[in-house]
């Protein structure tokens, strides 16, 4: 579960943002702060994963607070939510290492998209594995390969069936097992699975045992 701290000087706005976050699967509101001092105390006490940070606070600029938050919790991620539109402000925020910048006013859908991107792109980098794939890095920097054409002979409809199968399966599958469940050939199933792996949507696990190369098994990449 991703713990979120909301920092906004407006009590009602903070309440609305908290309501949005609570409706997001995989997210929980760790706390709310209305000043920079409250925010620093909350970060040290609650250890949130992500902060939704307003720039206009009564006791400090959100940009200056960003640096203090970094010192207090180096692993903390920050998503700025602000009415500030000055390009210098945006540049300073980006240089401070934020994960996104969302301008007020915005809709629940706007925030949902940013939180989903954070969940799918940034959180996997905090996982236990010691190395990142290019697909991991691509997701963080917004480089998408989803428009890459499907392999010759593959269809969007079958790709969706493969995705649904992997999503609902609680364990990993080999190409042979996927083919049996889908009613396709092993070669066909493997082409879809490898395509999804290259897109970063599927995790490949190697199972060693017996003679020869390890078996490639595929699991839907879980976020967060």
C-alpha positions in Angstrom: 0.0 0.0 0.0 1.4 3.4 -1.0 1.2 5.9 1.9 0.4 9.5 0.9 0.8 12.7 2.9 -1.2 15.6 1.6 0.3 19.1 2.2 -2.0 22.0 1.4 -2.8 25.2 3.3 -6.5 25.1 2.4 -8.3 22.7 4.7 -11.2 22.0 2.3 -8.8 21.5 -0.7 -6.7 19.1 1.4 -9.9 17.2 2.3 -10.9 16.9 -1.4 -7.5 15.6 -2.3 -7.6 13.1 0.5 -11.0 11.9 -0.8 -9.5 11.4 -4.3 -6.6 9.4 -3.0 -8.8 7.2 -0.8 -10.7 6.1 -3.9 -7.4 4.9 -5.6 -6.7 1.2 -5.2 -3.3 0.6 -3.7 -3.2 4.1 -2.0 -3.9 5.2 1.5 -3.9 8.6 3.1 -1.2 8.6 5.8 -2.0 12.2 7.0 -2.6 15.8 6.1 -0.5 18.9 6.9 -1.3 22.5 6.3 2.1 24.2 7.0 5.7 23.4 6.2 6.4 22.8 9.9 3.5 20.3 10.1 4.7 18.6 7.0 8.2 18.0 8.2 6.9 16.6 11.5 4.5 14.4 9.7 7.1 13.0 7.3 9.4 12.1 10.2 6.6 10.5 12.1 4.5 8.8 9.4 7.2 7.8 6.9 5.0 8.3 3.8 6.0 7.1 0.3 4.5 10.0 -1.6 3.7 13.6 -0.8 1.2 15.7 -2.6 2.8 19.1 -2.1 1.2 22.6 -2.6 3.7 25.4 -3.3 1.9 28.3 -1.6 2.1 27.5 2.1 1.8 30.1 5.0 5.2 29.6 6.5 7.4 28.5 3.6 7.5 28.1 -0.1 6.7 24.6 -1.2 9.9 24.7 -3.3 12.0 25.4 -0.3 10.1 22.8 1.7 10.8 20.3 -1.0 14.5 20.5 -0.2 13.9 20.1 3.5 11.7 17.1 2.9 14.5 15.6 0.8 16.9 16.0 3.7 14.5 14.6 6.2 13.5 11.6 4.0 15.8 11.0 1.0 13.6 8.2 -0.4 10.4 10.3 -0.3 8.7 11.0 -3.6 6.9 14.3 -4.2 4.1 15.2 -6.6 3.5 18.9 -6.7 -0.1 20.1 -6.9 -0.3 23.9 -7.3 -1.9 26.9 -9.0 1.6 28.2 -9.7 2.1 28.4 -13.5 5.4 30.4 -13.7 7.9 28.5 -15.8 10.7 29.3 -13.3 8.6 27.6 -10.6 8.0 24.5 -12.8 11.8 24.3 -13.6 12.8 24.6 -10.0 10.3 21.9 -9.1 11.6 19.6 -11.8 15.2 20.1 -10.7 14.1 19.2 -7.2 13.3 15.7 -8.4 9.5 15.7 -8.3 7.6 12.8 -10.0 5.0 15.1 -11.5 3.5 18.6 -11.5 -0.2 18.9 -11.6 -1.8 22.4 -11.9 -4.9 23.5 -10.1 -7.7 23.3 -10.9 -7.8 19.7 -12.0 -10.3 16.9 -12.0 -10.3 13.6 -10.1 -9.4 11.9 -13.4 -6.3 14.1 -13.8 -5.0 13.1 -10.3 -5.9 9.4 -10.9 -3.8 9.4 -14.1 -0.8 10.8 -12.2 -1.1 8.4 -9.3 -1.5 5.5 -11.6 1.6 6.5 -13.5 3.5 6.8 -10.2 2.2 3.4 -9.1 3.2 1.7 -12.4 6.4 3.6 -13.2 8.1 4.7 -10.0 7.2 2.2 -7.4 8.7 -0.8 -9.2 12.1 0.9 -8.9 11.7 0.6 -5.2 11.4 -3.2 -5.4 13.9 -5.7 -4.2 15.6 -6.4 -7.5 19.0 -4.9 -7.9 18.9 -4.0 -11.6 16.4 -2.2 -13.8 15.3 -3.1 -17.2 15.1 -0.5 -20.0 11.3 -0.8 -19.8 11.5 0.2 -16.2 13.4 3.3 -17.1 11.2 4.1 -20.1 8.1 4.1 -17.9 9.6 6.6 -15.4 10.6 9.0 -18.2 7.3 8.6 -20.1 8.8 6.8 -23.1 6.1 4.5 -24.2 6.4 1.7 -26.8 2.8 0.8 -26.7 2.3 2.0 -30.3 4.9 -0.4 -31.6 3.1 -2.7 -34.1 2.2 -6.2 -33.0 4.3 -9.0 -34.5 3.1 -10.3 -37.9 0.1 -12.5 -37.6 -0.9 -11.3 -34.1 -4.2 -9.6 -33.4 -5.2 -7.0 -30.8 -8.1 -9.2 -29.7 -5.9 -12.2 -28.9 -3.4 -9.8 -27.2 -6.2 -8.7 -24.9 -7.1 -12.3 -24.1 -3.5 -12.9 -23.1 -3.4 -9.9 -20.9 -6.7 -10.9 -19.2 -5.3 -14.4 -18.6 -2.1 -13.1 -17.0 -4.0 -10.5 -14.9 -6.3 -13.1 -13.3 -3.6 -15.8 -12.9 -2.1 -15.8 -9.4 1.1 -17.4 -10.5 3.4 -17.3 -13.5 2.8 -19.3 -16.7 5.0 -20.9 -19.3 4.2 -20.4 -23.0 2.9 -24.0 -23.1 0.6 -23.4 -20.2 -0.7 -20.2 -21.6 -1.3 -21.8 -25.0 -3.4 -24.6 -23.4 -5.5 -22.1 -21.5 -6.0 -19.9 -24.6 -6.5 -22.7 -27.1 -3.6 -21.5 -29.3 -0.3 -22.9 -30.3 2.8 -22.6 -28.1 4.6 -20.6 -30.7 1.7 -18.1 -31.0 1.4 -17.7 -27.2 5.1 -17.2 -26.8 5.0 -14.4 -29.4 2.3 -12.5 -27.4 4.1 -13.1 -24.1 7.4 -11.9 -25.4 5.8 -8.8 -26.9 4.2 -8.0 -23.6 7.6 -8.5 -21.9 9.3 -6.1 -24.3 6.5 -3.6 -23.5 7.3 -3.9 -19.8 3.9 -5.1 -18.9 5.0 -8.7 -18.2 7.8 -9.9 -15.9 9.9 -12.9 -17.1 11.0 -15.4 -14.5 13.5 -18.1 -15.3 12.9 -21.6 -13.8 16.0 -23.7 -13.6 15.9 -27.5 -13.4 16.7 -30.5 -15.6 18.9 -30.3 -18.7 19.1 -27.4 -21.1 18.1 -23.8 -21.0 15.9 -22.5 -18.1 12.2 -22.3 -18.7 10.8 -18.8 -19.4 7.7 -18.1 -17.3 5.6 -15.0 -17.5 3.7 -13.0 -14.9 1.7 -9.8 -15.0 3.9 -7.0 -13.7 2.3 -5.9 -10.4 2.6 -2.2 -9.5 3.4 -0.9 -6.1 
